[in-house]
Amino acid sequence: SETLGLQRMSAPARSGEIIHLNVGGKRFSTSRQTLTWVPDSFFSSLLSGRISTLKDETGAIFIDRDPSLFAPILNFLRTKELYPRSINVHMLVHEAEFYGITPLGETQEVRWLFFLSSSSRKDLSPLTFDLPPPGDSLNPKCLM
């Protein structure tokens, strides 16, 4: 019945459920488990009902944030690893803080990128990063 469908839609998400998100107009789908492994995050609060949700016309949870910054955050939630290719690390960390994803800011990759971006040594710029496969260490490569 329609009433049952409305009740299910407004109920908090259950374990194993696929969650559909609309972040700044771009659609993402993932599991509840992926979104909620970081305790006390934006997503834990959202999916427990502590934060009210706004849904788009398809029923996806609408989040008015930058989808290009959300994609690497979602990948971090999926893999617990970060590959910040061509992304402003300061903006990425700012978004992670908004979502309450504090482990992202503690990754070795982010600490290394912050060190390089805050260094005043002229010989460190410009740098690109050949980001390694999971488990390998970073390999900065100078373009001079």
C-alpha positions as CSV (number, residue, x, y, z in Angstrom):
1,S,0.0,0.0,0.0
2,E,1.0,3.6,-0.4
3,T,0.9,4.3,3.3
4,L,3.4,1.4,3.9
5,G,5.7,2.8,1.2
6,L,5.7,6.2,2.9
7,Q,6.5,4.8,6.3
8,R,9.4,2.7,4.9
9,M,10.8,5.8,3.1
10,S,10.9,7.9,6.3
11,A,12.2,5.2,8.5
12,P,16.0,5.2,9.4
13,A,18.1,3.2,7.0
14,R,18.8,-0.4,8.0
15,S,22.0,-2.4,7.9
16,G,22.9,-3.6,4.4
17,E,20.5,-1.1,2.8
18,I,21.6,0.6,-0.4
19,I,21.6,4.4,0.1
20,H,21.0,6.7,-2.8
21,L,22.5,10.2,-2.5
22,N,22.1,13.3,-4.7
23,V,25.2,15.5,-3.9
24,G,25.0,18.8,-5.6
25,G,23.0,17.2,-8.5
26,K,25.2,14.1,-9.0
27,R,23.8,10.7,-8.0
28,F,25.8,8.3,-5.8
29,S,24.8,4.9,-4.4
30,T,26.5,3.1,-1.6
31,S,25.7,0.9,1.4
32,R,24.7,2.1,4.8
33,Q,27.7,0.3,6.2
34,T,30.1,2.3,4.0
35,L,28.5,5.6,5.1
36,T,28.4,4.9,8.8
37,W,31.7,3.2,9.7
38,V,33.0,6.5,11.1
39,P,31.1,7.0,14.4
40,D,29.4,10.4,15.0
41,S,29.8,11.5,11.4
42,F,27.3,13.5,9.4
43,F,26.1,10.2,7.7
44,S,25.6,8.3,11.0
45,S,23.5,11.2,12.2
46,L,21.6,11.5,8.9
47,L,20.8,7.8,8.6
48,S,19.9,7.5,12.3
49,G,17.3,10.3,11.9
50,R,19.1,12.8,14.2
51,I,19.5,15.1,11.2
52,S,16.5,15.7,9.0
53,T,16.8,14.8,5.3
54,L,15.7,16.5,2.2
55,K,14.9,14.1,-0.7
56,D,14.9,14.8,-4.4
57,E,12.2,13.7,-6.8
58,T,13.6,10.2,-7.0
59,G,13.8,9.7,-3.2
60,A,17.6,10.1,-3.0
61,I,18.9,12.0,0.0
62,F,19.9,15.5,-1.3
63,I,23.1,17.0,0.1
64,D,23.9,20.5,-1.1
65,R,27.7,20.1,-1.4
66,D,30.3,19.8,-4.2
67,P,30.1,16.4,-5.9
68,S,33.7,16.5,-7.2
69,L,34.9,16.7,-3.5
70,F,32.4,14.1,-2.3
71,A,33.6,11.4,-4.8
72,P,37.0,11.0,-3.2
73,I,35.5,11.1,0.3
74,L,33.1,8.3,-0.6
75,N,36.0,6.3,-2.1
76,F,37.9,6.9,1.2
77,L,34.8,5.5,3.1
78,R,34.8,2.5,0.8
79,T,38.5,1.7,0.9
80,K,40.0,3.6,3.9
81,E,42.6,4.8,1.4
82,L,43.0,8.2,-0.2
83,Y,44.1,9.0,-3.8
84,P,43.8,12.9,-4.0
85,R,44.8,13.2,-7.7
86,S,44.3,16.8,-9.0
87,I,42.2,17.8,-5.9
88,N,43.0,20.7,-3.7
89,V,43.9,18.9,-0.4
90,H,42.7,21.8,1.7
91,M,39.3,21.8,0.2
92,L,39.1,18.0,0.5
93,V,39.9,18.1,4.2
94,H,37.4,20.9,4.7
95,E,34.7,18.8,3.1
96,A,35.8,15.8,5.1
97,E,35.5,17.9,8.3
98,F,32.0,19.0,7.2
99,Y,31.0,15.3,6.9
100,G,32.8,14.4,10.2
101,I,35.1,12.0,8.4
102,T,38.1,12.8,10.7
103,P,40.2,9.7,9.7
104,L,40.7,11.2,6.2
105,G,42.6,14.1,7.6
106,E,44.9,11.7,9.5
107,T,46.0,9.7,6.5
108,Q,49.7,9.7,5.6
109,E,48.9,11.1,2.2
110,V,47.1,14.1,3.5
111,R,49.8,14.8,6.1
112,W,52.5,14.6,3.4
113,L,50.5,16.9,1.0
114,F,49.9,19.4,3.8
115,F,53.7,19.4,4.6
116,L,54.5,20.1,1.0
117,S,51.9,22.8,0.5
118,S,53.0,24.6,3.7
119,S,56.7,24.4,3.0
120,S,58.5,27.6,2.0
121,R,61.3,25.8,0.2
122,K,61.3,26.9,-3.4
123,D,62.8,23.6,-4.6
124,L,59.7,21.7,-3.5
125,S,57.5,23.3,-6.1
126,P,56.2,22.2,-8.6
127,L,55.6,18.6,-7.6
128,T,53.3,16.0,-9.0
129,F,52.5,12.7,-7.3
130,D,52.6,9.3,-8.8
131,L,50.2,7.9,-6.2
132,P,51.0,4.2,-5.5
133,P,48.7,1.2,-5.4
134,P,47.4,0.5,-1.9
135,G,50.1,-0.5,0.6
136,D,53.0,1.3,-1.2
137,S,54.5,4.6,0.0
138,L,54.2,7.9,-1.8
139,N,56.6,8.7,-4.6
140,P,56.9,12.5,-5.2
141,K,58.4,13.3,-8.6
142,C,59.9,16.7,-9.3
143,L,59.1,18.3,-12.6
144,M,62.0,20.7,-12.7
